[in-house]
Amino acid sequence: MNFQQLRSIRETARCGYNLTEVANVLFTSQPGVSRQIRELEEELGVDIFERNGKRLTGLTDPGRGILQIIDRLLLEAENLQRASQEYAGQEIGTLAVATTHTQARYMLPKVVQVFRKEFPKVRIALQQSTPEHIAEWVLSGKADIGIATEGLSQFEDLVSFPCYRWHHSVVVPDGHPLLDKKLITLADLAQYSLITYDLGFTGRGHIDDAFKQADITTDIVLTAMDSDVIQQYVLLNLGVGIVASMALQQNGSNGLKVIDASHLFAQNVTRLAVRRGAYLRQYTYDFIQQFAPELTRADIDEAMKIHS
């Protein structure tokens, strides 16, 4: 039994039993992956994967239990490596942070600036993607920390912490009729074409829920992942924008007017997630506490414990 065999099993389950994809992830060949799997199954005396001919189609009942053990073994191996790096050079390393564009653009710059002053020898790898991919990267160990508003609390093997609350705002070009309203309503918004976030991004679910509960039909003509893109198309008079409030804090005079919409949509919570049971280096704790100052190391450690 060796770590390459264990990684082959884990990545095969993660990649939907596509051995070509597994080979790419592990920088090896497809026959090599097949051999690693077959040799471990022979050593253990059980089939880990179900098969249809030569094609892997799923996990057997023993395979599901074995995979859980493999996940723990590989996690502890990674923890051992991180611990050795911590003792060898406490202020040297790489911190991989997976997040959305909105967080990277508007909330993380000051945190990263302070962090870099305290840990000048730590390289930050900032990875931007969808909340689903952010969760996958943290679960797989490709990212140390995940930050997003959507999705991170849905995974049992992730520990997520609420960091701050925010609301949506409406943006319109100067002179827009909605600016004459003292307090806009959902019905007011529904009179216009709307531009907002893609499904699964930056509180989009709360926007849809508000209109659905009010039984109001909307015409969402354009969606994007990026707050700046949404505002650019609002400037082109393609519609009324619904964006995250923090995306407006630094814009100043960009030609748009902001209308409060905190009474229209449910409040959003941005969360920070780490993998349950992972070894966190000291600078990782520091980064977390820079982003969420109310969290103590004791809070983080207690939440990180794997309870049997």
C-alpha positions as a Markdown table, in Angstrom:
| # | Residue | x | y | z |
|---|---|---|---|---|
| 1 | Met | 0.0 | 0.0 | 0.0 |
| 2 | Asn | 1.3 | 3.4 | -0.9 |
| 3 | Phe | 0.1 | 7.0 | -1.1 |
| 4 | Gln | -0.1 | 7.0 | -4.9 |
| 5 | Gln | -2.6 | 4.2 | -4.6 |
| 6 | Leu | -4.6 | 6.1 | -2.0 |
| 7 | Arg | -4.6 | 9.2 | -4.1 |
| 8 | Ser | -5.7 | 7.3 | -7.2 |
| 9 | Ile | -8.7 | 6.0 | -5.2 |
| 10 | Arg | -9.6 | 9.4 | -3.8 |
| 11 | Glu | -9.3 | 11.2 | -7.1 |
| 12 | Thr | -11.3 | 8.6 | -9.0 |
| 13 | Ala | -14.2 | 9.2 | -6.7 |
| 14 | Arg | -13.8 | 12.9 | -7.0 |
| 15 | Cys | -13.6 | 12.9 | -10.8 |
| 16 | Gly | -16.7 | 10.9 | -11.3 |
| 17 | Tyr | -14.8 | 7.7 | -12.2 |
| 18 | Asn | -13.3 | 9.3 | -15.2 |
| 19 | Leu | -9.8 | 7.8 | -15.3 |
| 20 | Thr | -8.5 | 10.2 | -18.0 |
| 21 | Glu | -9.4 | 13.1 | -15.7 |
| 22 | Val | -7.8 | 11.4 | -12.7 |
| 23 | Ala | -4.6 | 10.8 | -14.7 |
| 24 | Asn | -4.5 | 14.5 | -15.5 |
| 25 | Val | -5.0 | 15.5 | -11.9 |
| 26 | Leu | -2.2 | 13.1 | -10.7 |
| 27 | Phe | 0.1 | 13.9 | -13.6 |
| 28 | Thr | 0.3 | 10.2 | -14.6 |
| 29 | Ser | -1.2 | 7.9 | -17.3 |
| 30 | Gln | -4.6 | 6.3 | -17.4 |
| 31 | Pro | -3.1 | 2.8 | -17.4 |
| 32 | Gly | -1.0 | 3.8 | -14.4 |
| 33 | Val | -4.2 | 4.9 | -12.5 |
| 34 | Ser | -5.9 | 1.6 | -13.3 |
| 35 | Arg | -2.9 | -0.4 | -12.1 |
| 36 | Gln | -2.8 | 1.5 | -8.8 |
| 37 | Ile | -6.5 | 0.8 | -8.2 |
| 38 | Arg | -6.2 | -2.8 | -9.1 |
| 39 | Glu | -3.1 | -3.4 | -7.0 |
| 40 | Leu | -4.8 | -1.9 | -3.9 |
| 41 | Glu | -8.0 | -3.8 | -4.4 |
| 42 | Glu | -5.9 | -7.0 | -4.7 |
| 43 | Glu | -4.0 | -6.2 | -1.5 |
| 44 | Leu | -7.1 | -5.5 | 0.4 |
| 45 | Gly | -9.1 | -8.4 | -1.0 |
| 46 | Val | -12.2 | -6.3 | -1.9 |
| 47 | Asp | -13.5 | -4.5 | -4.8 |
| 48 | Ile | -13.6 | -0.7 | -4.1 |
| 49 | Phe | -15.3 | 0.3 | -7.3 |
| 50 | Glu | -18.3 | -1.1 | -9.2 |
| 51 | Arg | -17.6 | -1.9 | -12.9 |
| 52 | Asn | -19.5 | -2.2 | -16.1 |
| 53 | Gly | -17.0 | -4.1 | -18.2 |
| 54 | Lys | -13.7 | -2.1 | -17.8 |
| 55 | Arg | -15.5 | 1.1 | -17.0 |
| 56 | Leu | -15.8 | 2.2 | -13.3 |
| 57 | Thr | -19.4 | 3.2 | -12.5 |
| 58 | Gly | -19.4 | 3.8 | -8.7 |
| 59 | Leu | -18.3 | 2.7 | -5.2 |
| 60 | Thr | -19.1 | -0.6 | -3.7 |
| 61 | Asp | -20.4 | -0.7 | -0.1 |
| 62 | Pro | -16.9 | -1.7 | 1.2 |
| 63 | Gly | -15.5 | 1.0 | -1.1 |
| 64 | Arg | -17.5 | 3.8 | 0.6 |
| 65 | Gly | -16.1 | 2.8 | 3.9 |
| 66 | Ile | -12.6 | 2.4 | 2.6 |
| 67 | Leu | -12.8 | 5.9 | 0.9 |
| 68 | Gln | -13.6 | 7.5 | 4.2 |
| 69 | Ile | -10.4 | 5.9 | 5.7 |
| 70 | Ile | -8.4 | 7.0 | 2.7 |
| 71 | Asp | -9.6 | 10.6 | 3.1 |
| 72 | Arg | -8.5 | 10.6 | 6.7 |
| 73 | Leu | -5.1 | 9.1 | 5.9 |
| 74 | Leu | -4.3 | 11.6 | 3.2 |
| 75 | Leu | -5.6 | 14.5 | 5.3 |
| 76 | Glu | -3.2 | 13.5 | 8.1 |
| 77 | Ala | -0.3 | 13.1 | 5.6 |
| 78 | Glu | -1.0 | 16.6 | 4.4 |
| 79 | Asn | -1.2 | 17.8 | 8.0 |
| 80 | Leu | 2.1 | 16.2 | 8.8 |
| 81 | Gln | 3.7 | 18.0 | 5.9 |
| 82 | Arg | 2.2 | 21.3 | 7.0 |
| 83 | Ala | 3.3 | 20.8 | 10.6 |
| 84 | Ser | 6.9 | 20.1 | 9.5 |
| 85 | Gln | 6.9 | 23.3 | 7.3 |
| 86 | Glu | 5.6 | 25.2 | 10.3 |
| 87 | Tyr | 8.4 | 24.1 | 12.5 |
| 88 | Ala | 11.0 | 24.5 | 9.8 |
| 89 | Gly | 10.0 | 28.0 | 8.8 |
| 90 | Gln | 7.1 | 29.6 | 10.6 |
| 91 | Glu | 6.8 | 32.6 | 8.4 |
| 92 | Ile | 7.5 | 31.1 | 5.0 |
| 93 | Gly | 5.0 | 29.3 | 2.7 |
| 94 | Thr | 2.0 | 29.8 | 0.5 |
| 95 | Leu | -1.5 | 30.5 | 1.5 |
| 96 | Ala | -4.1 | 29.6 | -1.1 |
| 97 | Val | -7.4 | 31.5 | -0.8 |
| 98 | Ala | -10.3 | 30.6 | -3.1 |
| 99 | Thr | -13.0 | 33.2 | -3.4 |
| 100 | Thr | -15.5 | 35.0 | -5.6 |
| 101 | His | -14.7 | 38.1 | -7.6 |
| 102 | Thr | -16.8 | 40.3 | -5.3 |
| 103 | Gln | -14.8 | 39.3 | -2.2 |
| 104 | Ala | -11.5 | 39.5 | -4.0 |
| 105 | Arg | -12.2 | 42.9 | -5.5 |
| 106 | Tyr | -13.9 | 44.6 | -2.6 |
| 107 | Met | -13.3 | 42.9 | 0.8 |
| 108 | Leu | -9.9 | 41.2 | 0.6 |
| 109 | Pro | -7.5 | 44.0 | -0.5 |
| 110 | Lys | -7.1 | 45.6 | 2.9 |
| 111 | Val | -6.9 | 42.1 | 4.6 |
| 112 | Val | -4.1 | 41.1 | 2.2 |
| 113 | Gln | -2.3 | 44.4 | 2.6 |
| 114 | Val | -2.1 | 44.0 | 6.4 |
| 115 | Phe | -1.3 | 40.3 | 6.1 |
| 116 | Arg | 1.6 | 40.9 | 3.7 |
| 117 | Lys | 3.1 | 43.4 | 6.2 |
| 118 | Glu | 3.0 | 40.8 | 9.0 |
| 119 | Phe | 4.1 | 37.9 | 6.8 |
| 120 | Pro | 6.2 | 39.3 | 4.0 |
| 121 | Lys | 7.7 | 35.8 | 3.1 |
| 122 | Val | 4.3 | 34.2 | 2.7 |
| 123 | Arg | 3.1 | 34.0 | -0.9 |
| 124 | Ile | -0.7 | 34.4 | -1.4 |
| 125 | Ala | -2.4 | 32.5 | -4.2 |
| 126 | Leu | -5.7 | 34.1 | -4.8 |
| 127 | Gln | -8.0 | 31.8 | -6.8 |
| 128 | Gln | -11.4 | 33.2 | -8.1 |
| 129 | Ser | -14.3 | 30.9 | -9.1 |
| 130 | Thr | -17.8 | 29.9 | -8.4 |
| 131 | Pro | -18.9 | 29.0 | -4.8 |
| 132 | Glu | -19.2 | 25.3 | -5.9 |
| 133 | His | -15.6 | 25.2 | -7.2 |
| 134 | Ile | -14.4 | 27.1 | -4.1 |
| 135 | Ala | -15.9 | 24.4 | -1.9 |
| 136 | Glu | -14.3 | 21.7 | -4.0 |
| 137 | Trp | -10.9 | 23.3 | -3.9 |
| 138 | Val | -10.9 | 23.6 | -0.1 |
| 139 | Leu | -12.2 | 20.0 | 0.3 |
| 140 | Ser | -9.4 | 18.7 | -2.1 |
| 141 | Gly | -6.7 | 20.7 | -0.4 |
| 142 | Lys | -6.0 | 22.8 | -3.4 |
| 143 | Ala | -7.1 | 25.9 | -1.3 |
| 144 | Asp | -6.5 | 26.5 | 2.4 |
| 145 | Ile | -9.3 | 28.9 | 2.8 |
| 146 | Gly | -12.6 | 29.5 | 0.9 |
| 147 | Ile | -14.6 | 32.7 | 1.1 |
| 148 | Ala | -18.1 | 33.2 | -0.4 |
| 149 | Thr | -21.6 | 34.1 | 0.4 |
| 150 | Glu | -23.2 | 31.0 | -1.2 |
| 151 | Gly | -22.7 | 27.3 | -0.7 |
| 152 | Leu | -19.9 | 26.9 | 1.9 |
| 153 | Ser | -22.2 | 25.9 | 4.8 |
| 154 | Gln | -23.6 | 23.0 | 2.9 |
| 155 | Phe | -20.7 | 20.6 | 3.1 |
| 156 | Glu | -20.2 | 18.4 | 6.2 |
| 157 | Asp | -16.4 | 18.2 | 5.7 |
| 158 | Leu | -16.1 | 22.0 | 5.6 |
| 159 | Val | -16.1 | 24.2 | 8.7 |
| 160 | Ser | -17.5 | 27.6 | 7.9 |
| 161 | Phe | -17.6 | 30.7 | 10.0 |
| 162 | Pro | -20.0 | 33.7 | 9.5 |
| 163 | Cys | -17.8 | 36.7 | 8.9 |
| 164 | Tyr | -20.0 | 39.7 | 8.1 |
| 165 | Arg | -23.4 | 40.6 | 6.9 |
| 166 | Trp | -24.4 | 42.8 | 3.9 |
| 167 | His | -27.4 | 43.7 | 1.8 |
| 168 | His | -28.1 | 44.4 | -1.9 |
| 169 | Ser | -28.5 | 47.9 | -3.4 |
| 170 | Val | -30.1 | 49.1 | -6.6 |
| 171 | Val | -28.0 | 51.1 | -9.1 |
| 172 | Val | -29.5 | 53.2 | -11.9 |
| 173 | Pro | -28.2 | 55.9 | -14.2 |
| 174 | Asp | -28.5 | 59.5 | -13.2 |
| 175 | Gly | -32.0 | 60.8 | -13.9 |
| 176 | His | -33.7 | 57.4 | -13.7 |
| 177 | Pro | -37.4 | 57.5 | -12.6 |
| 178 | Leu | -36.8 | 55.3 | -9.6 |
| 179 | Leu | -34.8 | 58.1 | -8.0 |
| 180 | Asp | -38.0 | 60.0 | -7.5 |
| 181 | Lys | -39.4 | 57.3 | -5.2 |
| 182 | Lys | -39.0 | 57.8 | -1.5 |
| 183 | Leu | -38.9 | 54.0 | -0.8 |
| 184 | Ile | -38.8 | 51.7 | -3.8 |
| 185 | Thr | -40.8 | 48.4 | -3.8 |
| 186 | Leu | -40.3 | 45.1 | -5.6 |
| 187 | Ala | -43.2 | 46.1 | -7.9 |
| 188 | Asp | -41.3 | 49.3 | -8.8 |
| 189 | Leu | -38.3 | 47.3 | -9.7 |
| 190 | Ala | -40.3 | 44.8 | -11.8 |
| 191 | Gln | -41.4 | 47.5 | -14.1 |
| 192 | Tyr | -37.8 | 47.6 | -15.6 |
| 193 | Ser | -35.4 | 45.1 | -17.1 |
| 194 | Leu | -33.0 | 43.9 | -14.4 |
| 195 | Ile | -29.3 | 43.1 | -14.4 |
| 196 | Thr | -27.8 | 41.1 | -11.5 |
| 197 | Tyr | -25.7 | 38.2 | -10.5 |
| 198 | Asp | -25.6 | 34.7 | -12.0 |
| 199 | Leu | -27.5 | 32.0 | -10.1 |
| 200 | Gly | -25.5 | 30.8 | -7.1 |
| 201 | Phe | -23.5 | 34.1 | -6.8 |
| 202 | Thr | -23.4 | 36.9 | -4.3 |
| 203 | Gly | -26.8 | 36.4 | -2.7 |
| 204 | Arg | -28.7 | 35.9 | -6.0 |
| 205 | Gly | -31.0 | 33.4 | -4.2 |
| 206 | His | -32.3 | 36.0 | -1.8 |
| 207 | Ile | -33.2 | 38.3 | -4.8 |
| 208 | Asp | -35.1 | 35.5 | -6.5 |
| 209 | Asp | -36.8 | 34.5 | -3.3 |
| 210 | Ala | -38.1 | 38.0 | -2.6 |
| 211 | Phe | -39.8 | 38.3 | -6.0 |
| 212 | Lys | -41.2 | 34.8 | -5.8 |
| 213 | Gln | -42.7 | 35.3 | -2.3 |
| 214 | Ala | -44.3 | 38.5 | -3.5 |
| 215 | Asp | -45.6 | 36.6 | -6.6 |
| 216 | Ile | -44.0 | 39.2 | -8.9 |
| 217 | Thr | -42.6 | 38.3 | -12.3 |
| 218 | Thr | -39.2 | 39.9 | -13.3 |
| 219 | Asp | -37.4 | 40.4 | -16.6 |
| 220 | Ile | -33.7 | 39.7 | -15.8 |
| 221 | Val | -32.1 | 40.5 | -19.1 |
| 222 | Leu | -28.5 | 40.0 | -18.2 |
| 223 | Thr | -26.5 | 38.3 | -15.4 |
| 224 | Ala | -22.8 | 38.3 | -14.5 |
| 225 | Met | -20.5 | 37.1 | -11.9 |
| 226 | Asp | -18.8 | 40.4 | -11.6 |
| 227 | Ser | -20.2 | 43.5 | -9.9 |
| 228 | Asp | -18.2 | 45.8 | -12.1 |
| 229 | Val | -19.7 | 44.2 | -15.2 |
| 230 | Ile | -23.2 | 44.6 | -13.9 |
| 231 | Gln | -22.6 | 48.3 | -13.3 |
| 232 | Gln | -21.1 | 48.8 | -16.7 |
| 233 | Tyr | -24.2 | 47.5 | -18.4 |
| 234 | Val | -26.4 | 49.6 | -16.2 |
| 235 | Leu | -24.4 | 52.6 | -17.4 |
| 236 | Leu | -25.3 | 51.6 | -21.0 |
| 237 | Asn | -29.0 | 51.8 | -20.0 |
| 238 | Leu | -29.7 | 48.1 | -20.5 |
| 239 | Gly | -31.5 | 47.8 | -17.2 |
| 240 | Val | -31.6 | 48.4 | -13.5 |
| 241 | Gly | -28.8 | 46.8 | -11.5 |
| 242 | Ile | -29.1 | 44.9 | -8.3 |
| 243 | Val | -25.6 | 44.5 | -6.7 |
| 244 | Ala | -23.8 | 43.8 | -3.5 |
| 245 | Ser | -23.6 | 46.9 | -1.2 |
| 246 | Met | -19.9 | 46.5 | -0.7 |
| 247 | Ala | -19.3 | 46.7 | -4.4 |
| 248 | Leu | -20.4 | 50.4 | -4.3 |
| 249 | Gln | -18.3 | 51.5 | -1.4 |
| 250 | Gln | -15.2 | 52.4 | -3.4 |
| 251 | Asn | -16.8 | 53.6 | -6.7 |
| 252 | Gly | -17.4 | 57.2 | -5.9 |
| 253 | Ser | -18.6 | 59.1 | -8.9 |
| 254 | Asn | -19.0 | 56.4 | -11.6 |
| 255 | Gly | -22.0 | 57.9 | -13.2 |
| 256 | Leu | -24.5 | 55.7 | -11.3 |
| 257 | Lys | -26.9 | 56.5 | -8.4 |
| 258 | Val | -27.4 | 54.1 | -5.5 |
| 259 | Ile | -30.8 | 53.3 | -4.1 |
| 260 | Asp | -31.2 | 51.5 | -0.8 |
| 261 | Ala | -32.8 | 48.1 | -1.1 |
| 262 | Ser | -32.0 | 46.6 | 2.3 |
| 263 | His | -35.8 | 46.5 | 3.0 |
| 264 | Leu | -36.5 | 44.4 | -0.1 |
| 265 | Phe | -34.1 | 41.5 | 0.1 |
| 266 | Ala | -33.0 | 39.3 | 3.0 |
| 267 | Gln | -29.6 | 40.0 | 4.6 |
| 268 | Asn | -26.7 | 38.0 | 3.3 |
| 269 | Val | -23.9 | 36.4 | 5.3 |
| 270 | Thr | -20.4 | 36.0 | 3.8 |
| 271 | Arg | -18.7 | 32.9 | 5.3 |
| 272 | Leu | -15.1 | 31.7 | 5.4 |
| 273 | Ala | -14.5 | 27.9 | 5.3 |
| 274 | Val | -11.6 | 25.5 | 6.0 |
| 275 | Arg | -11.4 | 21.8 | 5.7 |
| 276 | Arg | -12.5 | 20.0 | 8.9 |
| 277 | Gly | -9.5 | 18.4 | 10.6 |
| 278 | Ala | -6.9 | 20.2 | 8.5 |
| 279 | Tyr | -3.7 | 21.5 | 10.1 |
| 280 | Leu | -3.7 | 25.3 | 10.0 |
| 281 | Arg | -0.4 | 27.1 | 9.9 |
| 282 | Gln | 0.0 | 30.1 | 12.2 |
| 283 | Tyr | -0.3 | 32.5 | 9.3 |
| 284 | Thr | -3.5 | 30.9 | 8.2 |
| 285 | Tyr | -5.0 | 31.6 | 11.6 |
| 286 | Asp | -3.8 | 35.2 | 11.3 |
| 287 | Phe | -5.4 | 35.6 | 7.9 |
| 288 | Ile | -8.7 | 34.3 | 9.2 |
| 289 | Gln | -8.7 | 36.6 | 12.1 |
| 290 | Gln | -7.8 | 39.6 | 9.9 |
| 291 | Phe | -10.9 | 38.8 | 7.8 |
| 292 | Ala | -13.1 | 37.9 | 10.8 |
| 293 | Pro | -11.7 | 39.7 | 13.9 |
| 294 | Glu | -14.3 | 38.3 | 16.2 |
| 295 | Leu | -13.0 | 34.8 | 15.8 |
| 296 | Thr | -10.5 | 33.6 | 18.3 |
| 297 | Arg | -8.0 | 30.7 | 17.7 |
| 298 | Ala | -9.9 | 28.7 | 20.4 |
| 299 | Asp | -13.1 | 29.2 | 18.4 |
| 300 | Ile | -11.5 | 28.0 | 15.2 |
| 301 | Asp | -9.8 | 25.0 | 16.8 |
| 302 | Glu | -13.0 | 23.9 | 18.6 |
| 303 | Ala | -15.0 | 24.1 | 15.3 |
| 304 | Met | -12.2 | 22.2 | 13.4 |
| 305 | Lys | -12.3 | 19.1 | 15.6 |
| 306 | Ile | -13.5 | 15.9 | 14.0 |
| 307 | His | -16.0 | 14.4 | 16.4 |
| 308 | Ser | -16.4 | 10.7 | 16.3 |
